[in-house]
């Protein structure tokens, strides 16, 4: 029997939850537990992949679950932007699961069952966000994602982890309840609906300074996008195990944030309406500020994961900036960057976790010569880094190119300058790591202080980071699927 698109939407939401139940009941048998993790993640990938041809054919399947009030219901509609986000998450979950098995076992992490359960729940909420048909559905699953990732952030259980968890939960909940929820209610009040519609739903309902204020509520209320000053939760969360950092920075949390910003711009406001908002450029400039300042802070970090965290804050604001340039080409660039950043950044975090697992080194100043001991890990790191810098043949070049074209199209010269400057800053904080790893001699003192004669990390971890590094190159060489979806973002179906 052929499954309908509606069946596939429901399956995509349920498979991670069923996987979480299976993991819970197989706690006494680690091999079986991890087998269910891998099987569930692969099933989700094939389910999401099966939806893709329908979206490329112009279909926009919808599934309504419940009506809360007139004009307010929990419903799901699959459109091109959501398809990009869902494909990224569904593709990376099995790879991240493989990596997690190697990492959690090699580092003898405690409470591994709890880790895998909440990881699966987080992926279910990601599917809910990706396929949300309106602002209410998006808000509900946005909150579920925050709550389900909190136990992952605090996984270590020590005081530092608990403090990080308080920062994480405090900023994300306060911004969503204090700013995002009022914005959702405001949209419903003025328009009578919160449905995502190509071209927007607010035309004729709101204008002038109130339009700018509403846009600001969304940009800062979506705290997961980490636009300054709502960014502090992200570096704080680096206390979590590396697979969680990869989840936060590449698969789920931050992508949910920037995805939500692009979706609101394209499907609630519409580019044409936002261009009429007085002072809307200031939101663009705040995103530009975040790109540059986060890059400068990254440059000053010696801890590798913290450098990657501030790099993520900068890279996220490329997406926000692309949406707020308000050009069709920059919207394509923003949509592409959701995908290309995911593969590049997860590769970098996988490499950081691989280095820690094999050598127990966490700082950049300790990495001299490590490329000769860990060639697979550091080659993958190099590929992820050149993608962040936006050098061919890595996929990061594609999204930055379209961001530049869009900024040029709208004569946003400040944005163009920021893209060029931040690219130089990206090179400034990644190239020294690569140079040190491959071209500097090892420090004999480091060999005494850390593991002697270490080589690569466990095979599952090396396989996972090799796969994501290869995907970063393949996305550059064969961008057709993601590009076709990005072109269709916000475009009404004829």
C-alpha positions as CSV (number, residue, x, y, z in Angstrom):
1,X,0.0,0.0,0.0
2,X,1.3,3.4,-1.0
3,X,1.7,5.9,1.8
4,X,0.1,9.3,1.2
5,X,2.1,12.5,2.0
6,X,-0.1,13.0,5.0
7,X,0.9,9.5,6.2
8,X,4.5,10.4,5.8
9,X,4.2,13.6,7.8
10,X,2.6,11.7,10.7
11,X,5.3,9.0,10.4
12,X,8.1,11.7,10.5
13,X,6.6,13.0,13.7
14,X,6.1,9.6,15.3
15,X,9.2,7.6,14.4
16,X,11.5,9.5,16.7
17,X,9.0,9.2,19.6
18,X,8.6,5.5,19.0
19,X,12.4,5.2,18.9
20,X,12.6,7.0,22.3
21,X,10.1,4.4,23.7
22,X,12.2,1.5,22.3
23,X,15.4,2.9,23.7
24,X,13.7,3.2,27.2
25,X,12.6,-0.4,27.2
26,X,15.9,-1.8,26.0
27,X,18.0,0.1,28.6
28,X,19.5,-3.2,30.0
29,X,20.9,-4.2,26.6
30,X,23.1,-1.4,25.2
31,X,23.7,-3.1,21.8
32,X,19.9,-3.4,21.3
33,X,19.3,0.1,22.6
34,X,21.8,1.6,20.1
35,X,20.5,-0.7,17.4
36,X,17.0,0.9,17.8
37,X,18.7,4.4,17.7
38,X,20.2,3.6,14.4
39,X,17.2,1.9,12.9
40,X,14.9,4.8,14.0
41,X,17.1,7.4,12.6
42,X,17.4,5.6,9.2
43,X,13.7,5.1,9.1
44,X,13.2,8.8,9.6
45,X,15.6,9.6,6.8
46,X,13.7,7.4,4.3
47,X,10.4,8.8,5.5
48,X,11.5,12.4,4.9
49,X,13.2,11.5,1.6
50,X,9.9,10.0,0.4
51,X,8.2,13.4,0.9
52,X,10.7,15.2,-1.2
53,X,9.4,14.3,-4.7
54,X,6.0,15.5,-3.7
55,X,7.4,19.0,-2.8
56,X,9.5,19.2,-5.9
57,X,6.4,18.4,-8.0
58,X,4.7,21.5,-6.4
59,X,2.5,19.7,-3.9
60,X,2.0,21.2,-0.4
61,X,0.6,18.4,1.7
62,X,-1.3,19.4,4.8
63,X,-2.2,17.5,7.9
64,X,-4.5,19.1,10.6
65,X,-4.5,17.5,14.1
66,X,-6.6,19.8,16.3
67,X,-8.3,23.2,16.3
68,X,-7.7,25.1,19.5
69,X,-9.8,28.3,18.6
70,X,-11.1,29.6,15.3
71,X,-8.1,30.4,13.2
72,X,-5.8,28.6,15.6
73,X,-5.0,24.9,15.1
74,X,-2.2,22.4,15.3
75,X,-1.5,21.6,11.7
76,X,1.4,20.8,9.4
77,X,2.1,21.8,5.8
78,X,5.3,20.8,4.0
79,X,6.8,23.5,1.8
80,X,10.3,23.9,0.4
81,X,12.0,25.7,3.3
82,X,10.6,23.1,5.8
83,X,11.7,20.4,3.4
84,X,15.3,21.6,3.5
85,X,15.3,21.7,7.3
86,X,13.7,18.3,7.6
87,X,16.1,16.8,5.1
88,X,19.1,18.2,6.9
89,X,18.0,16.9,10.3
90,X,16.9,13.5,9.0
91,X,20.2,13.0,7.1
92,X,22.4,14.0,10.0
93,X,20.5,12.0,12.7
94,X,21.8,8.6,11.7
95,X,25.3,9.9,11.2
96,X,25.2,11.7,14.6
97,X,23.9,8.5,16.1
98,X,26.8,6.5,14.7
99,X,29.2,9.1,16.1
100,X,27.4,9.2,19.5
101,X,27.8,5.4,19.9
102,X,31.6,5.7,19.5
103,X,31.9,8.9,21.6
104,X,29.7,7.8,24.5
105,X,31.3,4.4,24.8
106,X,34.9,5.6,24.4
107,X,34.4,8.3,27.1
108,X,32.4,6.0,29.4
109,X,29.6,8.6,29.6
110,X,27.0,8.0,32.2
111,X,23.2,7.8,31.7
112,X,23.6,6.9,28.0
113,X,20.0,5.7,27.7
114,X,18.6,9.1,28.9
115,X,20.9,10.7,26.4
116,X,19.5,8.7,23.4
117,X,15.9,9.1,24.6
118,X,16.0,12.9,24.7
119,X,18.0,13.1,21.5
120,X,15.1,11.2,19.8
121,X,12.5,13.4,21.4
122,X,14.4,16.5,20.1
123,X,14.3,15.1,16.6
124,X,10.5,14.7,16.8
125,X,10.2,18.3,17.8
126,X,12.5,19.3,14.9
127,X,10.1,17.6,12.5
128,X,7.2,19.4,14.1
129,X,9.0,22.7,13.6
130,X,10.0,21.9,10.0
131,X,6.5,20.9,9.0
132,X,4.6,23.5,11.1
133,X,1.7,24.9,9.1
134,X,1.2,28.0,11.2
135,X,2.8,30.1,14.0
136,X,1.0,28.2,16.8
137,X,2.3,24.8,15.7
138,X,5.8,26.3,15.3
139,X,5.6,27.9,18.8
140,X,4.5,24.6,20.5
141,X,7.2,22.5,18.9
142,X,9.8,25.3,19.4
143,X,9.1,25.1,23.2
144,X,9.2,21.3,23.2
145,X,12.6,21.4,21.5
146,X,13.9,23.7,24.2
147,X,12.7,21.5,27.0
148,X,13.8,18.2,25.4
149,X,17.4,19.5,24.9
150,X,17.8,20.9,28.4
151,X,18.6,17.4,29.9
152,X,21.2,17.0,27.1
153,X,22.9,20.3,27.9
154,X,23.0,19.4,31.6
155,X,24.0,15.8,30.9
156,X,27.3,15.9,32.9
157,X,25.4,16.7,36.0
158,X,28.1,18.8,37.7
159,X,27.6,22.4,38.9
160,X,29.0,23.9,35.7
161,X,26.5,21.9,33.6
162,X,23.6,22.9,35.9
163,X,24.6,26.6,35.6
164,X,24.9,26.3,31.8
165,X,21.4,24.7,31.8
166,X,20.0,27.6,33.8
167,X,21.4,30.1,31.2
168,X,20.2,27.9,28.4
169,X,16.7,27.5,29.7
170,X,16.4,31.1,31.1
171,X,17.3,32.9,27.8
172,X,15.4,30.6,25.5
173,X,12.2,30.4,27.6
174,X,12.2,34.2,28.5
175,X,12.6,35.3,24.9
176,X,10.0,32.9,23.5
177,X,7.4,33.6,26.2
178,X,8.2,37.3,26.6
179,X,8.7,38.3,22.9
180,X,7.8,35.5,20.5
181,X,4.4,34.5,22.0
182,X,3.1,38.1,22.1
183,X,4.2,38.4,18.4
184,X,2.2,35.3,17.5
185,X,-0.8,36.6,19.4
186,X,-0.5,40.0,17.7
187,X,-0.4,38.4,14.2
188,X,-3.5,36.3,15.0
189,X,-5.3,39.4,16.4
190,X,-4.7,41.6,13.4
191,X,-5.1,39.0,10.7
192,X,-7.4,36.4,12.1
193,X,-4.9,33.6,11.2
194,X,-1.4,32.4,11.8
195,X,-1.1,30.2,8.7
196,X,2.2,30.3,6.8
197,X,1.3,31.6,3.3
198,X,3.8,32.5,0.5
199,X,4.0,36.2,0.2
200,X,2.8,36.7,3.8
201,X,-0.6,37.3,5.5
202,X,-0.1,40.8,7.0
203,X,-0.6,43.0,4.0
204,X,-3.4,45.5,4.8
205,X,-3.4,44.5,8.4
206,X,-0.4,46.4,9.9
207,X,1.9,49.1,8.7
208,X,4.3,51.8,9.8
209,X,6.4,51.6,13.0
210,X,4.1,48.9,14.4
211,X,5.2,46.7,11.5
212,X,8.9,47.3,12.4
213,X,8.1,46.6,16.1
214,X,6.4,43.3,15.2
215,X,9.4,42.2,13.1
216,X,11.7,43.0,16.0
217,X,9.6,40.9,18.4
218,X,10.1,38.0,16.1
219,X,13.9,38.5,15.5
220,X,14.7,38.8,19.2
221,X,11.9,36.4,20.4
222,X,13.4,33.6,18.4
223,X,16.3,33.3,20.8
224,X,17.6,30.1,19.1
225,X,18.8,32.3,16.2
226,X,21.3,33.7,18.7
227,X,21.2,37.3,17.4
228,X,23.1,39.5,19.9
229,X,22.3,40.1,22.8
230,X,20.2,36.8,23.0
231,X,23.3,34.6,22.2
232,X,24.7,33.8,25.6
233,X,23.0,30.5,25.9
234,X,25.0,29.1,23.0
235,X,28.6,29.2,24.3
236,X,27.2,28.3,27.8
237,X,25.8,25.1,26.3
238,X,29.3,23.9,25.2
239,X,29.7,22.1,28.6
240,X,27.6,19.3,27.0
241,X,29.1,16.2,25.4
242,X,30.2,16.8,21.8
243,X,27.4,14.9,20.2
244,X,25.0,17.3,21.9
245,X,27.1,20.3,20.7
246,X,26.7,18.9,17.2
247,X,22.9,18.6,17.8
248,X,22.7,22.1,19.1
249,X,24.9,23.7,16.4
250,X,24.1,21.7,13.3
251,X,21.0,19.5,13.4
252,X,18.4,21.0,15.7
253,X,18.4,24.0,18.0
254,X,20.2,26.8,16.1
255,X,18.8,25.6,12.8
256,X,15.3,25.8,14.3
257,X,16.0,29.4,15.2
258,X,17.2,30.7,11.9
259,X,14.7,28.5,10.0
260,X,11.9,30.2,12.0
261,X,13.2,33.7,11.2
262,X,13.4,32.9,7.5
263,X,9.9,31.3,7.6
264,X,8.4,34.3,9.4
265,X,9.9,36.7,6.9
266,X,8.9,34.8,3.8
267,X,5.5,33.4,5.0
268,X,4.1,35.8,7.6
269,X,5.5,39.2,6.5
270,X,6.5,38.8,2.9
271,X,9.5,40.6,1.4
272,X,7.5,43.4,-0.2
273,X,5.6,44.4,3.0
274,X,8.7,44.4,5.1
275,X,10.4,46.8,2.7
276,X,7.8,49.4,3.6
277,X,8.6,49.1,7.4
278,X,10.3,52.3,8.6
279,X,13.7,51.6,10.1
280,X,13.7,47.9,9.2
281,X,17.4,48.3,8.2
282,X,18.3,48.4,11.9
283,X,17.4,44.8,12.3
284,X,19.6,44.0,9.4
285,X,22.5,46.0,10.9
286,X,22.1,44.2,14.2
287,X,22.5,40.9,12.4
288,X,25.6,42.3,10.6
289,X,26.9,43.4,14.0
290,X,26.5,39.9,15.3
291,X,28.3,38.4,12.4
292,X,31.4,40.6,12.9
293,X,31.6,40.7,16.7
294,X,31.0,37.0,17.1
295,X,33.9,36.4,14.7
296,X,36.2,38.7,16.6
297,X,35.3,36.9,19.9
298,X,35.9,33.5,18.2
299,X,39.4,34.7,17.2
300,X,40.2,35.2,20.9
301,X,39.2,31.8,22.1
302,X,41.8,29.1,22.8
303,X,39.2,26.4,23.7
304,X,38.3,24.7,20.4
305,X,34.6,24.2,21.2
306,X,34.2,27.8,22.3
307,X,35.8,29.0,19.1
308,X,33.4,26.9,17.2
309,X,30.5,28.1,19.3
310,X,31.2,31.8,18.5
311,X,31.7,30.8,14.9
312,X,28.2,29.4,15.0
313,X,26.7,32.6,16.4
314,X,28.4,34.5,13.5
315,X,27.3,32.0,10.8
316,X,23.7,32.0,12.1
317,X,23.4,35.7,11.6
318,X,24.3,35.2,7.9
319,X,20.9,33.5,7.6
320,X,19.1,36.2,9.5
321,X,21.0,38.8,7.5
322,X,20.0,37.0,4.3
323,X,16.4,37.1,5.2
324,X,16.4,40.7,6.2
325,X,18.2,41.9,3.1
326,X,14.7,41.3,1.6
327,X,15.9,40.2,-1.8
328,X,14.8,36.9,-3.6
329,X,18.5,36.0,-4.1
330,X,19.5,36.6,-0.5
331,X,16.5,34.5,0.6
332,X,17.9,31.7,-1.6
333,X,21.3,32.3,0.1
334,X,19.7,32.1,3.6
335,X,17.9,28.9,2.8
336,X,21.0,27.3,1.3
337,X,23.1,28.4,4.3
338,X,20.8,26.4,6.6
339,X,21.9,23.2,4.8
340,X,25.5,24.0,4.0
341,X,26.4,25.3,7.5
342,X,24.9,22.2,9.0
343,X,27.2,19.8,7.3
344,X,30.3,22.0,7.7
345,X,29.7,22.8,11.3
346,X,28.8,19.3,12.4
347,X,32.1,18.1,10.8
348,X,34.0,20.6,12.9
349,X,32.3,19.5,16.1
350,X,32.8,15.9,15.3
351,X,36.5,16.6,14.8
352,X,36.7,18.5,18.1
353,X,35.1,15.5,19.9
354,X,37.4,13.1,18.1
355,X,40.5,15.1,19.2
356,X,39.2,15.0,22.8
357,X,38.4,11.3,22.8
358,X,41.8,10.3,21.3
359,X,44.1,12.8,23.1
360,X,42.0,14.5,25.8
361,X,43.1,17.9,24.3
362,X,40.6,20.7,24.3
363,X,42.6,23.8,23.5
364,X,43.9,25.0,20.1
365,X,47.3,25.8,21.7
366,X,47.7,22.0,22.3
367,X,47.1,20.9,18.7
368,X,50.6,21.3,17.2
369,X,51.4,18.3,15.0
370,X,48.1,16.5,15.8
371,X,47.3,16.2,12.0
372,X,50.1,13.7,11.6
373,X,48.6,11.5,14.4
374,X,44.9,12.0,13.3
375,X,45.0,12.7,9.6
376,X,41.4,11.6,8.9
377,X,40.0,13.9,11.7
378,X,42.1,16.9,10.8
379,X,41.4,16.5,7.1
380,X,37.7,16.5,7.9
381,X,38.2,19.6,10.1
382,X,40.0,21.3,7.2
383,X,37.0,20.6,4.9
384,X,34.6,21.9,7.5
385,X,36.7,25.0,8.0
386,X,37.0,25.9,4.3
387,X,33.2,25.6,4.1
388,X,32.9,28.2,6.9
389,X,35.4,30.4,5.1
390,X,33.4,29.9,1.9
391,X,36.2,28.5,-0.3
392,X,35.5,26.1,-3.2
393,X,35.1,23.1,-3.4
394,X,33.2,23.3,-0.1
395,X,29.5,24.1,0.0
396,X,29.8,27.2,2.1
397,X,30.8,29.1,-1.0
398,X,27.4,28.7,-2.6
399,X,25.3,30.2,0.1
400,X,27.7,33.2,0.7
401,X,27.7,33.8,-3.1
402,X,23.9,34.2,-3.1
403,X,24.0,36.3,0.0
404,X,26.4,38.7,-1.8
405,X,24.2,38.7,-4.9
406,X,21.1,39.5,-2.9
407,X,22.9,42.3,-1.0
408,X,24.1,43.7,-4.4
409,X,20.6,43.4,-5.8
410,X,19.2,45.6,-2.9
411,X,22.3,47.8,-2.8
412,X,22.9,46.9,0.8
413,X,26.6,47.8,0.7
414,X,27.0,47.4,4.5
415,X,25.9,43.8,4.3
416,X,28.2,43.2,1.4
417,X,31.1,44.6,3.4
418,X,30.2,42.5,6.4
419,X,30.2,39.3,4.3
420,X,33.7,40.1,2.9
421,X,35.1,41.2,6.3
422,X,33.6,38.2,8.2
423,X,35.0,35.9,5.5
424,X,38.5,37.2,6.3
425,X,37.8,36.8,10.0
426,X,36.7,33.2,9.4
427,X,40.0,32.5,7.7
428,X,41.9,34.3,10.6
429,X,40.4,31.9,13.2
430,X,40.4,28.7,11.2
431,X,43.7,28.7,9.2
432,X,46.0,28.9,12.3
433,X,44.3,25.7,13.6
434,X,45.0,23.9,10.3
435,X,48.5,25.3,10.1
436,X,49.4,24.2,13.6
437,X,47.9,20.7,13.2
438,X,49.7,19.8,10.0
439,X,52.9,22.0,9.8
440,X,54.0,22.6,13.4
441,X,56.1,20.0,15.3
442,X,54.5,18.3,18.3
443,X,55.3,19.8,21.7
444,X,57.0,17.1,23.8
445,X,55.4,18.5,27.0
446,X,52.0,17.9,25.5
447,X,52.8,14.2,24.9
448,X,53.6,13.9,28.6
449,X,50.5,15.8,29.8
450,X,48.1,14.0,27.6
451,X,47.7,10.5,26.0
452,X,50.9,9.2,24.5
453,X,51.0,7.6,21.1
454,X,47.3,8.2,20.5
455,X,46.1,7.8,17.0
456,X,42.5,8.3,15.6
457,X,39.4,8.1,17.7
458,X,37.1,5.0,17.5
459,X,36.1,3.9,14.0
460,X,32.4,4.9,14.3
461,X,33.5,8.5,15.0
462,X,36.0,8.5,12.1
463,X,33.4,7.1,9.7
464,X,30.8,9.7,10.8
465,X,33.1,12.7,10.4
466,X,34.4,11.4,7.1
467,X,30.8,11.1,5.9
468,X,29.8,14.7,6.8
469,X,33.1,16.1,5.4
470,X,32.4,14.2,2.1
471,X,28.8,15.6,2.1
472,X,30.2,19.1,2.4
473,X,32.1,18.6,-0.8
474,X,29.2,16.8,-2.5
475,X,26.8,19.6,-1.7
476,X,29.1,22.0,-3.6
477,X,29.4,19.6,-6.6
478,X,25.8,18.6,-6.7
479,X,23.6,21.3,-5.2
480,X,20.6,20.7,-7.4
481,X,18.1,19.3,-4.9
482,X,18.8,21.9,-2.2
483,X,19.0,24.7,-4.7
484,X,15.7,23.8,-6.3
485,X,14.0,23.8,-2.9
486,X,15.7,27.1,-2.0
487,X,14.5,28.7,-5.2
488,X,10.9,27.8,-4.3
489,X,10.9,29.3,-0.8
490,X,8.2,31.8,-0.5
491,X,7.0,31.4,-4.0
492,X,3.2,30.9,-4.4
493,X,2.1,27.6,-5.9
494,X,0.4,28.3,-9.3
